[in-house]
Amino acid sequence: MANQNSGTTVISNNAMLDSATFHVEANKYVSDFLLEDVPHLSDYIPDLPIVVHKNSPGGTLFRRAGPAQKVYFDSEEVYACVVTCGGLCPGLNTVIRELVCGLYHMYGVQKVLGIGGGYRGFYSRNTIPLSPKIVNDIHKRGGTILGTSYGGHDTSKIVDSIQDRGINQVYILGGFGTQNEAAMIFEEIRKRGLKVAVVGIPKTIDNDIPVIDKSIGFDTAVEEAQRAINSAHVEAESAENGIGVVKLMGRCSGKLHVLMVINIQP
């Protein structure tokens, strides 16, 4: 059963199924299912629709994402898809590989579809079937095997495609704009009453997505920025009254600049 609570779909315990991890690969990958409690963030972002998992003397807490003893979807009925949107970011292929292998080996999911070329791949029928064999060594390559693009977001067309294909788990890798669009997809899915999970995976070298500790690719961006600064420093130091100027990306976020300055060697 699913209960509606403040605009959030809350899955009751009696609707949950035992994780396939217990039956297929019992404790091979996970020693237990005791996930860490972390502070609830509703005070930080009050409009965030989130399921409250635990109230304690220490405050309201929820559980970090991770292996669970109870799952909502029967593994044999899962049809998952993954898409990468926006600009490139270090680690995309690694995330795709871990997602596919995790679904397959830990939860027994057999059907995972790669959506090619960003959001427009949903309705242009640009897809790639994914399996552990196909993604085996992609983490050794840069970029994304799925391809990516900016734009192409059409909520109705995307959800139509999800519904027509029978997909019930959608994994979206993207930055700030992509995650906002993922929220729009979730809202449309909820309006239609579909039993589809939408999972946003932060991907940004700007590290400008609230709540998360750190996005994939951010550390690499800091390292590369340091190289540019060191080069500019050498040039400036070698000239009389020399000045080095380095322009960095970051949009409205200054985290890349701050970490770069802290870590730089003068």
C-alpha positions in Angstrom: 0.0 0.0 0.0 1.0 3.6 -0.5 -0.2 6.4 1.8 -0.2 10.0 0.7 1.4 12.3 3.3 2.1 15.9 2.6 2.6 15.3 -1.1 5.0 12.5 -0.5 4.3 8.8 -1.4 5.1 6.8 1.7 5.3 3.0 1.2 4.0 1.1 4.2 5.8 -1.9 5.6 3.3 -4.4 4.5 3.9 -3.5 0.8 7.6 -4.2 1.1 9.4 -7.3 -0.2 12.4 -9.1 1.1 15.6 -8.0 -0.7 16.9 -10.4 -3.3 20.3 -10.0 -1.7 19.2 -12.4 1.1 18.2 -15.1 -1.3 20.6 -14.7 -4.2 23.9 -13.5 -2.8 23.3 -13.8 0.9 25.7 -11.4 2.7 28.3 -11.6 -0.1 28.2 -7.9 -0.7 26.5 -6.6 2.4 27.3 -7.6 6.0 24.1 -6.1 7.3 21.4 -3.6 6.5 21.9 -1.1 9.4 22.3 2.2 7.6 23.5 5.3 9.2 21.0 7.8 10.6 21.7 11.3 9.3 20.1 14.7 10.3 16.8 15.4 8.7 17.1 18.4 6.3 13.5 19.7 6.3 14.7 22.8 8.3 17.3 23.5 5.7 15.0 23.1 2.7 11.5 23.2 4.1 9.7 22.5 0.8 11.6 19.2 0.3 9.1 16.3 0.1 10.8 13.6 2.0 9.8 10.5 4.0 10.6 10.8 7.7 12.1 7.5 8.9 12.9 8.1 12.5 12.1 10.5 15.3 14.5 10.3 18.3 15.7 12.5 21.2 18.5 13.6 18.9 16.1 15.0 16.3 14.3 13.8 13.2 16.5 11.6 11.1 16.3 9.7 7.8 18.5 6.9 6.5 21.2 7.3 3.9 20.5 5.5 0.6 22.0 2.0 0.5 21.3 -1.7 0.5 17.9 -2.4 2.2 16.4 -5.5 3.8 13.0 -4.6 2.4 12.4 -3.3 -1.1 9.3 -2.1 -2.9 9.8 -3.7 -6.3 10.0 -7.4 -7.0 13.4 -7.8 -8.7 11.9 -10.0 -11.5 9.5 -7.2 -12.4 12.0 -4.4 -12.4 12.7 -2.7 -15.7 15.3 0.0 -15.0 16.8 2.7 -17.2 19.7 5.1 -16.8 20.4 8.4 -18.6 23.2 11.0 -18.5 22.3 14.6 -19.2 24.2 17.9 -19.5 28.0 18.3 -19.8 30.6 15.7 -19.2 31.9 14.9 -15.8 34.7 12.6 -14.6 33.3 9.3 -13.3 30.2 9.0 -15.4 31.1 5.6 -16.8 32.1 4.4 -13.3 28.6 5.3 -11.9 26.9 3.6 -14.8 29.0 0.4 -14.3 28.3 0.3 -10.5 24.6 0.9 -11.0 24.2 -1.8 -13.6 26.4 -4.3 -11.7 24.7 -3.4 -8.4 21.2 -3.9 -9.7 22.2 -7.2 -11.4 24.4 -8.8 -8.7 22.9 -7.4 -5.5 19.2 -7.3 -6.3 18.8 -9.8 -9.2 17.6 -7.2 -11.7 17.9 -8.5 -15.3 16.6 -5.7 -17.4 18.5 -2.4 -17.5 18.2 0.0 -20.4 20.6 2.8 -21.3 19.0 6.0 -22.7 21.3 7.5 -25.3 22.0 11.2 -25.8 20.4 12.7 -22.8 16.7 13.4 -22.2 15.8 13.4 -25.9 16.9 9.8 -26.0 13.6 8.8 -24.2 11.5 9.8 -27.2 13.9 9.4 -30.1 14.2 5.7 -29.2 17.9 5.9 -28.9 18.6 3.1 -26.4 21.3 0.6 -25.4 20.6 -2.6 -23.4 23.0 -2.8 -20.5 24.4 -5.8 -18.6 27.5 -6.4 -16.4 29.3 -7.9 -19.5 28.6 -4.7 -21.6 29.8 -2.3 -18.8 32.6 -4.5 -17.6 35.5 -2.2 -18.4 33.8 1.1 -19.2 35.2 2.7 -16.0 38.6 2.8 -17.8 37.2 5.2 -20.3 36.3 8.9 -20.1 33.0 10.4 -21.1 29.8 8.4 -21.0 29.0 5.3 -23.1 25.4 6.5 -23.3 26.2 9.9 -24.8 24.8 13.1 -23.4 23.4 16.5 -24.4 21.9 19.7 -23.1 18.2 20.4 -23.5 15.8 18.0 -25.0 13.6 17.9 -21.9 9.9 17.3 -22.8 8.2 16.1 -19.7 5.1 14.6 -21.4 7.1 12.8 -24.1 9.6 11.4 -21.6 6.9 10.1 -19.2 5.0 8.7 -22.2 8.1 6.8 -23.2 8.6 5.5 -19.6 5.0 4.4 -19.5 5.0 2.8 -22.9 8.2 0.8 -22.3 7.0 -0.4 -18.9 10.0 1.1 -17.1 9.6 1.3 -13.3 13.0 2.6 -12.2 14.6 5.7 -13.7 18.1 6.8 -12.8 19.1 10.3 -14.0 22.7 11.5 -13.9 22.9 15.2 -14.1 23.7 18.6 -12.6 21.6 21.3 -11.0 19.3 21.8 -14.1 19.0 18.2 -14.8 17.9 17.4 -11.3 15.2 20.1 -11.4 13.9 18.5 -14.6 14.0 15.1 -12.9 11.7 16.5 -10.3 9.3 17.6 -13.0 9.4 14.0 -14.4 8.6 12.7 -10.9 5.6 15.1 -10.5 4.2 14.0 -13.9 4.6 10.3 -13.0 2.8 11.0 -9.7 0.0 12.8 -11.5 -0.5 9.8 -13.7 -0.5 7.4 -10.7 2.3 5.3 -12.1 4.4 3.0 -9.9 7.8 4.4 -11.1 10.7 5.4 -8.9 12.8 8.4 -10.1 16.3 8.6 -8.7 18.5 11.6 -9.2 22.3 11.0 -9.2 24.2 14.3 -8.8 26.8 14.9 -11.4 28.5 18.3 -11.4 32.1 19.6 -11.2 30.7 22.7 -9.7 29.4 20.8 -6.6 26.4 23.2 -6.6 23.7 20.7 -5.7 22.4 21.3 -2.1 22.3 18.6 0.6 24.9 16.2 -0.8 28.4 16.2 0.6 30.2 16.0 -2.7 29.4 15.3 -6.3 31.4 12.9 -8.5 33.9 14.8 -10.6 34.4 17.7 -8.1 37.8 16.4 -6.8 39.1 16.0 -10.3 38.0 19.5 -11.2 39.9 20.9 -8.1 43.0 19.0 -9.1 42.9 20.3 -12.7 42.3 23.8 -11.5 45.4 23.6 -9.2 47.5 22.6 -12.2 46.3 25.7 -14.1 47.0 27.9 -11.1 50.5 26.4 -10.6 51.3 27.1 -14.3 50.0 30.7 -14.1 52.1 31.1 -10.9 55.3 29.9 -12.7 54.6 32.3 -15.6 53.9 35.3 -13.4 56.9 34.6 -11.1 59.3 34.4 -14.1 58.4 37.9 -15.4 59.0 41.3 -13.8 55.7 42.5 -12.2 54.1 39.4 -13.7 50.4 38.7 -13.1 48.7 35.4 -13.7 44.9 35.3 -14.3 43.0 32.0 -14.3 39.2 31.9 -15.1 37.3 29.0 -13.6 33.8 27.7 -14.1 31.3 27.4 -11.3 28.2 29.3 -12.3 26.7 30.5 -9.0 28.8 28.3 -6.8 32.2 29.2 -5.4 33.1 25.8 -4.0 35.6 25.0 -6.7 37.4 28.3 -6.2 37.5 27.9 -2.5 38.9 24.4 -2.5 41.4 25.3 -5.2 42.7 28.3 -3.2 42.9 26.2 0.0 44.8 23.4 -1.6 47.1 25.4 -3.8 50.8 25.5 -3.0 52.1 29.1 -3.3 
